[in-house]
Amino acid sequence: MCDRFRVILFCSLLVGCTAISAHSAGLNNDVVAAATFNQSGDKSQQPKPREENPREVRKLLLNYVQGGRLADAIELGRDSVMRWPDDPELRHLLGLAYFKMRQNSAAITELEHAESLGDSSAAIHFDLALIYLDQDHYAPAADELEKAIKLDPSNAVAHLLLGRAYQNTNRTVQGIEEFKAALKLNPGLPLGHYHLGFALASLGHNSEAIAEYKKEIAHNAEDASVLYQLGHLLLQIGDWESARLSLQKATQIDPQNGEAFYDLGKALVLARDTESAILAFERCAQLSPADPSPHYQLARTLDNSGKHDSAQQEWQRFGELTKAQPQTGGMATGQSR
């Protein structure tokens, strides 16, 4: 799973924490705020949970999870579920702490136990889905998100994540509907238009996808991945000048994006800027040393510019890499070389 999507997951965890804060014994925002400690002060002055009152423990455990004190949260949570084994909210919060610590198996165990004890809230299904998505287990994630949305249809992030789960289980048309539902609930939802555009592009609806990418850029003009995808599609439909501008910006923001340099080189060839194209393909080859595709493009471009000796070296390198991995098309896979 790409890092940028993982950011969505861990930001989405806050939705679960917020939901459970209201779900756990009717806590409101004032109560949650009152449970916040001065972490730089004397620990002896920090409030201690009363053993006879699980509600106080929930407040403290929630504060630990939301404040990033995960080791403390897990220690307190383990002790608490031993004292109150049938408290679903305590197990839910312990599961969230495990998830934030990337202990996914333990997190699933606690969340499923909480569900078996009667915690059938939208938050429990949403949080289980986050864990499955983090593991790239899209089918069970979709099942949990469907349950969450049935209980809370207004959760735009749940619709977005369900769209992702559908798209990764070959249900792209259903995924598109979920992306649209998410954007209807929250038109400015981060990455909403990006994921809708990506899904549309996968079905060949390039014009619609380009429109969605442009909407995403209007909200987030510095996202290199969106700029790359936009440039890639613009190149496909023949608008190489607009593609060049988008791809140049993408490579400036993210100098490690080899695919963006590959497409930029192709756009620069069409713009008859041969020297800049050669530099772009060379950078791509540096970033993806096992990929034969940039060497193919380099060889063609060098040949066409009269640099036949250098071109011959690239043809040789292209042949070596292609022979070493005959089943791999590299960046040229699915694209017209």
C-alpha positions, 0 to 999 in steps of 0.5 A: 500500500502506498504511503499516501493512502496509509496517511488516510488510514491513520488520519481516519483513526481519529474518526474512530477515537472521536466516535468511541469518545461519544460512545463510551459511557456517554462522554461529551467533549467537555468530559474528554477535555477534562481528562487531559493531563499536563504531561510535563508535570509531576506524574504523581499529580496526574489523575489515576483511574478508580479501580471501581469505576471503569468509566474513569478508566475509559476517559483515561485510556481514550486520552492516552490513545488520542494523545499518542501515549500508546505504551501507557494505553496498552498497559492500562488497557490490558490491566483494565480488560482483566478487571472488567472483561465484559466491557466492550468500550475498554476492549475497543479502545485497547484495540485502537491502541494496538492498531496505532502501534501496528500490532494488527493481530492483537487489535483485531482480536480486541475489536472483534471481542468488543463486537461480541460483547455488544459493541455494534456501533459504526465505529467498531466496524470502521476501525476494523476496516482500517486494520484490514485496509492497512493489511491490504485485505480489501474484501473483509475491509469492504464488509466492515465498511458496508456495515459501518455505512449502514449504521452511519451513512453520513461518514464521508471517509467511510464511503471513500475507503469503501470505494478503495476497497471495491476498486481493489476487489475488481468492483470499480463501478461500485467504487466510483459510486462510493467516491461520488457519495463521499464527495457529495457528503464532503466536496472538499474531502482530501483525495476524494477527487483523486481516487474518483479520477483514478477509478475513472481512468482505469475504465478508460474515461480519461476526460472525466478523470482529468476533470477530477484530477483538476478538481483535486489540484484546486484543493491541493496544488502541491500533490505530486501524485495527482500532478503525475496522474494528470500529466500521464492522462494529458499525454495519453490524449495528446495534450503534451504541452499541458502534460509537460507543465503538470509533469515538470511540477510533479518532478519538482515537488517529488524528485524521486518519482521515476514515472513522472520523469519517464512521462516528462521525457516523452512530453519533452520529446514531443516538444522537440526539447531533446536535451531536456528529454534526455536528462529526464530519461537519465533521471528515470533510469537512475531512479529505476535501475532495473527497468528497461523502459527508460533505456529504450526511450534514451536509445531512441532519443539519442539516435534521433539526435545523432548521438549514435555511440551513446544510443548504442550503449543504451540499446545494449543496456535495454537488451540486458535488462529485458533479457534479465526480466523478460516478463516485466514491461517496466514503465512501458507496460500498458503504454505506447513506447 
